[in-house]
Amino acid sequence: MKAFILERYGKKSRLHLGDMPAPELRDDEVLVQVHAAGVNLLDSKIKSGEFKLILPYRLPLILGHDVAGVVVRVGPRVRQFKRGDEVYARPDDFRIGAFAELIAIKESSLALKPKALTMEEAASIPLVGLTAWQALVERAKLKPGQKVFIQAGSGGVGTFAIQLAKHLGAFVATTTSTANVDWVKRLGADVVIDYKKDDFAKILQGYDVVLNSQDSATLAKSLSVLKPGGQLISISGPPDPAFGEEIGAPWWLKSIMRLLSLGIRRKAKRNKVSFSFHFMKANGAQLREISALIDSGVIRPVVDRVFPFASTREAMDYVETGRAKGKVVVKL
């Protein structure tokens, strides 16, 4: 099968189009013909080697963490899906590979594609949708009337998280650039701060939850936004000891995580708030919940650009600029 292949880690490494064996189908997996694949900053971070300790992939590697397509074969233990089903997923870690003609996905990580969406729109959803769902619903347990600050409101996670938080009944603040202020308001944000003009730390206060997706300086500033008992949830690091336990990391890696997060955990404790690092996990059941929200019109996908499969490298370059409004997708 044709695939975009990573041969070596490095910031300047480039994927190349080549031939790879079709994935071996395990008993509990579904073989999917890829119609569209979402492109995420996570792909670039893995390519550059930033996640080598947490996700020690063997090279050569096919990247791609979002997929929409059609089932072509099912393993003997699969019961929920059949040949011809239109599906979408965020494949499990160590089973990624959406930048290819075929991918094998665990039945438990797969869901039927929302009826209202095209393949390209569906491929834009899984990673950002599950990230927002697991951070706001599962971890923060966001309730009606609570206040949440979602950073980078025009980004992939931000555009989804704003819509989800409003559906949950929360008051939502976010940041974006001057050009996107009105557009982000239309997504549902109650307060939109132009980060080019204003400092969110001087405007926001008394928030229950912060969803951080930015750098360490922004992470530290976010503490001042929270009220006592509030939660600072970061999807951009640093990983904390709880995450090390969650993934069964070896002792030396847990020690590194403890050191990396020591500063922010201490500051959080002084501010009487909690800090946690969140790295989303594949989950078909949660995707089905998200599908229901999409098909009922509660949440709509935000796709910035669709690239042809042959331009996957250019799609990754575009994502790395940080200028995308919503998601970037490649179409096979």
Sine and cosine of phi, psi and omega as CSV:
sin_phi,cos_phi,sin_psi,cos_psi,sin_omega,cos_omega
0.00,0.00,0.43,-0.90,0.07,-1.00
-0.99,0.16,0.64,-0.77,0.00,-1.00
-0.40,-0.92,0.40,-0.92,0.15,-0.99
-1.00,-0.07,0.83,-0.56,-0.25,-0.97
-0.90,-0.44,0.70,-0.71,0.13,-0.99
-0.99,-0.15,0.86,-0.50,-0.04,-1.00
-1.00,-0.08,-0.54,0.84,0.00,-1.00
-0.48,-0.88,0.50,-0.87,0.02,-1.00
-0.96,0.28,0.47,-0.88,0.08,-1.00
0.46,-0.89,0.56,-0.83,-0.02,-1.00
-0.88,0.48,-0.50,0.87,-0.02,-1.00
-0.99,-0.13,0.06,1.00,0.03,-1.00
-0.92,0.40,0.56,-0.83,0.01,-1.00
-0.83,-0.56,0.61,-0.79,0.11,-0.99
-0.95,0.31,0.50,-0.87,0.11,-0.99
-0.79,-0.61,0.56,-0.83,0.00,-1.00
-0.99,0.17,0.80,-0.60,-0.03,-1.00
-0.39,-0.92,-0.14,-0.99,0.01,-1.00
-0.98,-0.20,0.71,-0.70,0.07,-1.00
-0.75,-0.66,0.46,-0.89,0.08,-1.00
-0.89,0.46,0.56,-0.83,0.11,-0.99
-0.87,0.49,0.59,-0.81,-0.04,-1.00
-0.88,0.47,0.60,-0.80,0.08,-1.00
-0.96,0.27,0.74,-0.67,-0.06,-1.00
-1.00,-0.02,0.87,-0.49,0.07,-1.00
-0.99,0.13,0.24,-0.97,-0.11,-0.99
-0.85,0.52,-0.53,0.85,-0.07,-1.00
-0.97,-0.23,0.36,0.93,-0.07,-1.00
-0.90,-0.44,0.28,-0.96,0.01,-1.00
-0.85,-0.53,0.75,-0.66,0.07,-1.00
-1.00,0.01,0.83,-0.56,-0.09,-1.00
-0.89,-0.46,0.76,-0.66,0.17,-0.99
-0.99,0.16,0.87,-0.49,-0.12,-0.99
-0.97,0.25,0.80,-0.59,0.11,-0.99
-0.98,-0.22,-0.53,0.85,0.01,-1.00
-0.42,-0.91,0.49,-0.87,0.00,-1.00
-0.67,-0.74,0.74,-0.67,0.07,-1.00
-0.98,0.21,0.54,-0.84,0.04,-1.00
-0.94,-0.35,0.80,-0.61,-0.09,-1.00
-0.81,-0.59,0.40,-0.92,0.06,-1.00
-0.87,0.49,-0.45,0.89,0.05,-1.00
-0.85,0.52,-0.60,0.80,0.04,-1.00
-0.87,0.49,-0.68,0.74,0.01,-1.00
-0.92,0.38,-0.62,0.78,0.00,-1.00
-0.92,0.39,-0.63,0.78,0.07,-1.00
-0.92,0.40,-0.68,0.74,0.01,-1.00
-0.85,0.53,-0.66,0.76,-0.04,-1.00
-0.97,0.23,-0.22,0.98,0.02,-1.00
0.99,-0.12,0.10,1.00,-0.05,-1.00
-0.89,0.45,-0.43,0.90,-0.08,-1.00
-0.95,-0.31,0.30,0.95,-0.06,-1.00
-0.85,0.52,-0.58,0.82,-0.02,-1.00
-0.96,0.27,-0.68,0.74,-0.04,-1.00
-0.98,0.21,-0.66,0.75,-0.04,-1.00
-0.82,-0.58,0.99,0.12,-0.06,-1.00
-0.98,0.19,0.97,0.25,0.00,-1.00
-0.94,0.33,0.54,-0.84,0.16,-0.99
-1.00,0.04,0.68,-0.74,0.05,-1.00
-0.99,-0.12,0.47,-0.88,0.00,1.00
-0.94,0.34,0.45,-0.89,-0.12,-0.99
-0.71,-0.70,0.64,-0.76,0.16,-0.99
-0.99,-0.14,0.85,-0.52,0.02,-1.00
-0.99,0.10,0.01,-1.00,0.03,-1.00
0.89,-0.46,0.92,-0.40,-0.09,-1.00
-0.92,-0.39,0.08,1.00,0.01,-1.00
-0.70,-0.71,0.73,-0.69,-0.03,-1.00
-0.56,-0.83,0.59,-0.81,0.20,-0.98
-0.71,-0.71,0.67,-0.74,-0.04,-1.00
-0.08,-1.00,-0.35,-0.94,-0.09,-1.00
-0.83,-0.55,0.71,-0.71,0.01,-1.00
-0.92,0.39,0.78,-0.62,0.06,-1.00
-0.93,-0.38,-0.36,0.93,0.04,-1.00
-0.34,-0.94,0.47,-0.88,0.03,-1.00
-0.79,-0.62,0.51,-0.86,0.06,-1.00
-0.96,0.30,0.30,-0.95,-0.08,-1.00
-0.89,0.45,-0.37,0.93,0.00,-1.00
-0.99,-0.10,0.00,1.00,-0.04,-1.00
-0.98,0.18,0.74,-0.67,-0.04,-1.00
-0.85,-0.52,-0.40,0.92,-0.15,-0.99
-1.00,0.01,-0.28,0.96,-0.12,-0.99
-0.77,-0.64,0.42,-0.91,0.00,-1.00
-0.65,-0.76,0.26,-0.97,0.04,-1.00
-0.82,0.57,0.72,-0.70,0.01,-1.00
0.99,-0.12,-0.24,0.97,0.03,-1.00
-0.90,0.43,0.67,-0.74,0.13,-0.99
-1.00,0.00,0.84,-0.54,-0.18,-0.98
-0.71,-0.70,0.22,-0.97,0.14,-0.99
-0.52,-0.85,0.33,-0.94,-0.09,-1.00
-0.19,-0.98,0.34,-0.94,0.35,-0.94
-0.97,-0.26,0.96,-0.28,-0.03,-1.00
-0.87,0.48,0.41,-0.91,0.03,-1.00
-0.91,0.42,0.45,-0.89,0.16,-0.99
-0.83,0.56,0.60,-0.80,-0.04,-1.00
0.95,0.30,0.04,1.00,0.16,-0.99
-0.77,-0.64,0.36,0.93,0.02,-1.00
-0.94,0.35,0.04,-1.00,0.02,-1.00
0.67,-0.74,0.66,0.75,-0.06,-1.00
-0.97,0.23,-0.26,0.97,0.02,-1.00
-1.00,0.10,0.86,0.50,-0.07,-1.00
-0.36,-0.93,0.17,-0.99,-0.01,-1.00
-0.97,0.24,-0.44,0.90,-0.02,-1.00
-0.67,-0.74,0.50,-0.87,0.09,-1.00
-0.53,-0.85,0.60,-0.80,0.08,-1.00
-0.99,-0.16,0.76,-0.65,-0.09,-1.00
-0.75,-0.66,0.68,-0.73,0.06,-1.00
-0.87,0.49,0.66,-0.75,0.02,-1.00
-0.82,0.58,-0.64,0.77,-0.06,-1.00
-0.94,0.33,-0.20,0.98,-0.01,-1.00
-0.97,-0.24,0.00,1.00,-0.15,-0.99
-0.96,-0.29,0.46,-0.89,0.10,-1.00
-0.58,-0.81,0.41,-0.91,0.12,-0.99
-0.90,0.43,0.65,-0.76,0.01,-1.00
-0.89,0.46,0.67,-0.74,0.09,-1.00
-0.82,0.58,0.73,-0.69,-0.06,-1.00
-0.88,0.47,-0.52,0.86,-0.10,-1.00
-0.97,0.23,-0.18,0.98,-0.15,-0.99
-0.95,-0.30,0.51,-0.86,0.21,-0.98
-0.96,0.27,0.18,-0.98,0.05,-1.00
-0.87,0.49,-0.65,0.76,-0.02,-1.00
-0.91,0.42,-0.68,0.73,0.03,-1.00
-0.91,0.42,-0.66,0.75,-0.01,-1.00
-0.89,0.45,-0.63,0.78,-0.02,-1.00
-0.92,0.38,-0.27,0.96,0.00,-1.00
-0.99,0.13,-0.17,0.98,-0.22,-0.98
-1.00,-0.06,-0.74,0.67,-0.32,-0.95
-0.81,0.59,-0.80,0.60,-0.09,-1.00
-0.91,0.42,-0.75,0.66,-0.04,-1.00
-0.94,0.33,-0.60,0.80,0.01,-1.00
-0.90,0.44,-0.72,0.69,0.01,-1.00
-0.93,0.36,-0.58,0.81,0.05,-1.00
-0.87,0.50,-0.76,0.65,-0.01,-1.00
-0.91,0.41,-0.69,0.73,-0.02,-1.00
-0.88,0.48,-0.75,0.67,-0.06,-1.00
-0.94,0.35,-0.53,0.85,0.03,-1.00
-0.97,0.25,-0.72,0.70,-0.13,-0.99
-1.00,0.01,-0.63,0.77,-0.03,-1.00
-1.00,0.03,-0.80,0.60,-0.12,-0.99
-0.97,0.24,-0.73,0.68,-0.09,-1.00
-1.00,0.02,-0.80,0.60,-0.06,-1.00
-0.98,0.21,-0.40,0.92,-0.08,-1.00
0.79,0.62,0.76,0.65,-0.08,-1.00
-0.85,0.52,0.74,-0.68,-0.08,-1.00
-0.89,-0.45,0.37,-0.93,0.07,-1.00
-0.82,0.57,0.69,-0.72,0.03,-1.00
1.00,0.00,-0.25,0.97,0.04,-1.00
-0.97,0.26,0.35,-0.94,-0.03,-1.00
-0.94,-0.33,0.78,-0.63,-0.01,-1.00
-0.79,-0.62,0.69,-0.73,0.07,-1.00
-0.96,-0.29,0.92,-0.39,-0.01,-1.00
-0.95,-0.31,0.92,-0.40,-0.05,-1.00
-0.97,0.26,0.40,-0.92,0.07,-1.00
0.82,0.57,0.89,0.46,-0.11,-0.99
-0.90,0.43,-0.32,0.95,0.00,-1.00
-0.99,-0.11,0.00,1.00,0.02,-1.00
-0.99,0.14,0.03,-1.00,-0.05,-1.00
-0.86,0.51,-0.80,0.60,0.01,-1.00
-0.93,0.37,-0.67,0.74,-0.05,-1.00
-0.86,0.51,-0.72,0.70,-0.04,-1.00
-0.89,0.46,-0.60,0.80,0.03,-1.00
-0.97,0.25,-0.70,0.71,-0.08,-1.00
-0.90,0.44,-0.59,0.81,0.04,-1.00
-0.88,0.48,-0.74,0.67,-0.02,-1.00
-0.90,0.43,-0.64,0.77,0.01,-1.00
-0.92,0.40,-0.70,0.72,-0.01,-1.00
-0.89,0.46,-0.64,0.77,0.04,-1.00
-0.91,0.42,-0.64,0.77,0.05,-1.00
-0.88,0.48,-0.56,0.83,0.00,-1.00
-0.98,0.20,-0.09,1.00,0.06,-1.00
1.00,-0.02,0.28,0.96,-0.05,-1.00
-1.00,0.04,0.34,-0.94,0.17,-0.99
-1.00,-0.02,0.81,-0.59,-0.19,-0.98
-0.88,-0.47,0.79,-0.62,0.18,-0.98
-0.91,-0.41,0.50,-0.87,0.03,-1.00
-0.48,-0.88,0.11,-0.99,0.08,-1.00
-0.84,-0.54,0.49,-0.87,0.10,-0.99
-0.27,-0.96,0.03,-1.00,0.03,-1.00
-0.99,0.10,0.22,-0.98,-0.08,-1.00
-0.79,0.61,-0.70,0.71,-0.10,-1.00
-0.91,0.42,-0.39,0.92,-0.12,-0.99
-0.96,-0.27,0.05,1.00,-0.11,-0.99
-0.84,0.54,-0.81,0.59,-0.05,-1.00
-0.91,0.42,-0.63,0.78,-0.01,-1.00
-0.88,0.47,-0.69,0.73,0.00,-1.00
-0.93,0.37,-0.57,0.82,0.08,-1.00
-0.87,0.50,-0.61,0.79,0.00,-1.00
-0.93,0.37,-0.37,0.93,0.09,-1.00
-0.96,0.29,-0.33,0.95,0.05,-1.00
0.79,-0.61,-0.06,1.00,-0.02,-1.00
-0.91,0.41,0.69,-0.73,0.01,-1.00
-0.99,0.12,-0.61,0.80,0.03,-1.00
-0.79,-0.61,0.82,-0.57,0.02,-1.00
-0.85,-0.52,0.86,-0.50,-0.04,-1.00
-0.97,-0.25,0.82,-0.58,0.06,-1.00
-0.98,0.20,0.96,-0.27,-0.10,-0.99
-0.92,0.39,-0.26,0.97,0.03,-1.00
-0.98,0.20,-0.31,0.95,-0.04,-1.00
-0.91,-0.41,-0.56,0.83,-0.16,-0.99
-0.78,-0.63,0.39,-0.92,0.04,-1.00
-0.98,-0.21,0.90,-0.45,-0.06,-1.00
-0.86,0.52,-0.51,0.86,-0.05,-1.00
-0.92,0.40,-0.36,0.93,0.02,-1.00
-1.00,-0.03,-0.13,0.99,-0.08,-1.00
-0.92,-0.38,-0.65,0.76,-0.10,-0.99
-1.00,-0.08,0.63,-0.78,0.09,-1.00
-0.37,-0.93,0.40,-0.92,0.07,-1.00
0.96,0.27,0.48,0.88,-0.03,-1.00
-1.00,0.02,0.50,-0.86,0.00,-1.00
-1.00,0.09,-0.58,0.82,-0.10,-0.99
-0.63,-0.78,0.65,-0.76,0.20,-0.98
-0.85,-0.53,0.77,-0.64,0.12,-0.99
-0.97,-0.25,0.97,-0.24,-0.08,-1.00
-1.00,-0.05,0.73,-0.68,0.05,-1.00
-0.73,-0.68,0.24,0.97,-0.12,-0.99
-0.93,-0.37,-0.34,-0.94,-0.12,-0.99
-0.98,0.18,0.01,-1.00,-0.09,-1.00
-0.92,0.40,-0.54,0.84,0.03,-1.00
-0.91,0.41,-0.68,0.73,0.03,-1.00
-0.91,0.41,-0.62,0.79,0.04,-1.00
-0.85,0.53,-0.75,0.67,-0.02,-1.00
-0.90,0.43,-0.65,0.76,0.01,-1.00
-0.90,0.43,-0.49,0.87,-0.06,-1.00
-0.90,0.44,-0.39,0.92,0.00,-1.00
-0.86,0.51,-0.59,0.81,-0.06,-1.00
-0.94,0.34,-0.29,0.96,-0.01,-1.00
-0.97,0.23,-0.45,0.89,-0.14,-0.99
-0.99,0.11,0.54,-0.84,0.15,-0.99
-1.00,0.07,0.30,-0.96,0.04,-1.00
-0.81,0.58,0.71,-0.70,-0.05,-1.00
1.00,0.02,-0.06,1.00,-0.01,-1.00
-0.95,0.30,0.18,-0.98,-0.07,-1.00
-0.85,-0.53,0.79,-0.61,0.14,-0.99
-0.97,-0.25,0.94,-0.35,-0.02,-1.00
-0.93,-0.37,0.85,-0.53,-0.07,-1.00
-0.92,-0.40,0.76,-0.65,0.08,-1.00
-0.98,-0.22,0.07,1.00,-0.01,-1.00
-0.89,-0.46,0.17,0.99,0.05,-1.00
0.98,-0.20,0.08,-1.00,-0.04,1.00
-0.98,0.18,0.48,-0.88,0.08,-1.00
-0.90,0.45,0.60,-0.80,-0.06,-1.00
-0.93,-0.37,0.14,-0.99,-0.03,-1.00
-0.84,0.54,-0.58,0.81,0.01,-1.00
-0.89,0.46,-0.61,0.79,0.04,-1.00
-0.92,0.39,-0.62,0.78,0.06,-1.00
-0.86,0.51,-0.67,0.75,0.05,-1.00
-0.91,0.42,-0.66,0.75,-0.05,-1.00
-0.87,0.50,-0.64,0.77,-0.04,-1.00
-1.00,-0.09,0.05,1.00,0.00,-1.00
0.91,0.42,0.64,0.77,-0.03,-1.00
-0.92,0.39,0.51,-0.86,0.08,-1.00
-0.91,0.42,0.32,-0.95,-0.12,-0.99
-0.83,0.55,-0.63,0.77,-0.06,-1.00
-0.93,0.37,-0.54,0.84,0.04,-1.00
-0.96,0.28,-0.60,0.80,0.08,-1.00
-0.88,0.48,-0.63,0.78,0.03,-1.00
-0.89,0.46,-0.65,0.76,0.04,-1.00
-0.89,0.45,-0.70,0.71,0.01,-1.00
-0.89,0.46,-0.63,0.78,0.01,-1.00
-0.88,0.48,-0.68,0.73,-0.01,-1.00
-0.94,0.35,-0.68,0.73,-0.03,-1.00
-0.87,0.49,-0.59,0.81,-0.08,-1.00
-0.99,-0.16,0.01,1.00,-0.10,-0.99
-0.85,0.53,-0.72,0.69,-0.06,-1.00
-0.87,0.49,-0.77,0.64,-0.06,-1.00
-0.95,0.32,-0.54,0.84,0.04,-1.00
-0.92,0.40,-0.63,0.78,0.04,-1.00
-0.91,0.41,-0.69,0.72,0.01,-1.00
-0.89,0.45,-0.64,0.77,0.01,-1.00
-0.89,0.46,-0.68,0.73,0.00,-1.00
-0.89,0.46,-0.66,0.75,0.02,-1.00
-0.89,0.45,-0.55,0.84,0.00,-1.00
-1.00,0.06,0.03,1.00,0.00,-1.00
0.87,0.49,0.63,0.77,0.09,-1.00
-0.78,-0.63,0.14,-0.99,0.01,-1.00
-0.94,-0.33,0.49,-0.87,0.09,-1.00
-0.85,-0.53,0.68,-0.73,0.12,-0.99
-0.56,-0.83,0.55,-0.84,0.08,-1.00
-0.99,-0.12,0.70,-0.71,-0.01,-1.00
-0.85,-0.53,0.83,-0.56,0.11,-0.99
-0.86,-0.50,0.91,-0.41,-0.17,-0.98
-0.91,0.41,0.42,-0.91,-0.02,-1.00
-0.85,-0.53,0.50,-0.86,0.07,-1.00
-0.88,0.47,0.64,-0.77,-0.03,-1.00
-0.28,-0.96,0.97,-0.23,-0.02,-1.00
-0.92,0.40,-0.59,0.81,-0.01,-1.00
-0.89,0.45,-0.66,0.75,0.04,-1.00
-0.93,0.36,-0.57,0.82,0.07,-1.00
-0.88,0.47,-0.58,0.81,0.04,-1.00
-0.91,0.42,-0.60,0.80,0.08,-1.00
-0.89,0.45,-0.67,0.74,0.01,-1.00
-0.91,0.42,-0.65,0.76,0.04,-1.00
-0.85,0.53,-0.67,0.75,-0.01,-1.00
-0.88,0.47,-0.65,0.76,0.02,-1.00
-0.92,0.40,-0.62,0.78,0.00,-1.00
-0.93,0.36,-0.73,0.68,-0.04,-1.00
-0.92,0.39,-0.40,0.92,0.05,-1.00
-1.00,0.02,-0.03,1.00,0.06,-1.00
1.00,0.06,0.09,1.00,-0.01,-1.00
-0.94,0.34,-0.65,0.76,-0.02,-1.00
-0.81,-0.59,0.68,-0.73,0.07,-1.00
-0.86,-0.52,0.55,-0.83,0.00,-1.00
-0.95,0.31,0.47,-0.88,0.07,-1.00
-0.84,-0.54,0.96,-0.28,-0.02,-1.00
-0.93,-0.36,0.85,-0.53,-0.01,-1.00
-0.98,0.19,-0.83,0.56,-0.04,-1.00
-0.58,-0.82,0.52,-0.86,0.11,-0.99
-0.90,-0.45,0.85,-0.53,0.02,-1.00
-0.97,-0.23,0.50,-0.87,0.16,-0.99
-0.93,0.37,0.44,-0.90,-0.03,-1.00
-0.80,0.60,-0.61,0.79,-0.02,-1.00
-0.89,0.46,-0.32,0.95,-0.03,-1.00
-0.97,-0.26,0.47,0.88,-0.02,-1.00
-0.85,0.52,-0.63,0.77,0.02,-1.00
-0.89,0.46,-0.67,0.74,0.03,-1.00
-0.91,0.42,-0.58,0.81,0.05,-1.00
-0.89,0.46,-0.67,0.74,0.04,-1.00
-0.91,0.42,-0.65,0.76,0.04,-1.00
-0.86,0.51,-0.66,0.75,-0.02,-1.00
-0.91,0.41,-0.67,0.74,0.04,-1.00
-0.87,0.49,-0.63,0.78,-0.03,-1.00
-0.92,0.39,-0.33,0.94,0.04,-1.00
-0.94,0.33,-0.37,0.93,-0.01,-1.00
0.97,0.23,0.23,0.97,-0.07,-1.00
-0.98,-0.19,-0.02,1.00,-0.05,-1.00
-0.93,0.38,0.67,-0.75,0.13,-0.99
-0.99,-0.13,0.97,-0.24,-0.09,-1.00
0.99,0.10,-0.64,-0.77,-0.16,-0.99
-0.96,-0.28,0.39,-0.92,0.08,-1.00
-0.91,-0.40,0.68,-0.73,-0.12,-0.99
-0.74,-0.68,0.55,-0.84,0.17,-0.98
-0.94,-0.35,0.60,-0.80,-0.08,-1.00
-0.91,-0.42,0.77,-0.63,0.04,-1.00
-1.00,-0.06,0.00,0.00,0.00,0.00
